[in-house]
């Protein structure tokens, strides 16, 4: 009978060890499951981080493209601004000049005035030419008159001489 209590105690000890082993095994399985869950979670986090990394890279590339587009828009805006400034400057210059209708009216008026002055010039030139001719005729007449007077003086002197000679002969 002595053997029986020892067997019971042994069997209880076995059972306790068995229970401990089951508990240890259960803890190992729980740790293993927990580790697998952590591993899966880490894999999903790595995928998530890779996705976030790809999204960030795409965002950076999109930002670079947007910056390049904005630079192009800035250059275009500067060109437009420069053109507008040149346009405004030209518009101010143009505003200082009369419009085409007014300019054409002025040209017509100046053309008429030029024609009138041309007629006056022609008239004055004709008068001047007439006066030259008249002056030439006058000079010719004066010259002829001088010659006539000189010839009359010579004749008078000759006739006086002849008359004096005749008187002296008498």
C-alpha positions, 0 to 999 in steps of 0.5 A: 500500500505504500506504493499506492500513495506514491503513485498517486502523488507521482501521478498528481505530480505528473498531472501537475507537470503535464498541466504546466507543460500545457500551460507553457505550451499554451504560452508559447503558442500565445507568444507565437501567435502574438509574434505572428500578429506583430510580424503581419502588422509590421509587414502591413506597416512596411507596405503602408510606409512604402505606399506613403513613401511613393505618395510623397515621391509622387507629391514631390514630383507633382510639386516640381512639375507645378513649380516648373509650370508656375515658372513658365506662367511667371515668365509669360506674365512678365512678358505680358506685363512688358508688352502691356507697358510697351503698349501703354507707352505707345498709346501715350505717344499715339494720344499725343498725335492727332488722329488720321481724320484730323491729319488728313484734314490738315494735309488737305489744308496744307495742300490747298495752301501750297497750291495757293502759294504756288499760284502766288509764286507763279504770279510774282515770277510772271510779274518779275519777268514782266518788270525785267522786260520793262526795265530792259526796255526802259534801259534800252530806251534810256540808252537810245535817248542818251545816244540821241542826246549825244548825237544832238549835242554833236550836231548842235556843236557842229552846227555851232562850229559851222555857224561860228566858222561862217560868222568868222568868215563873214 
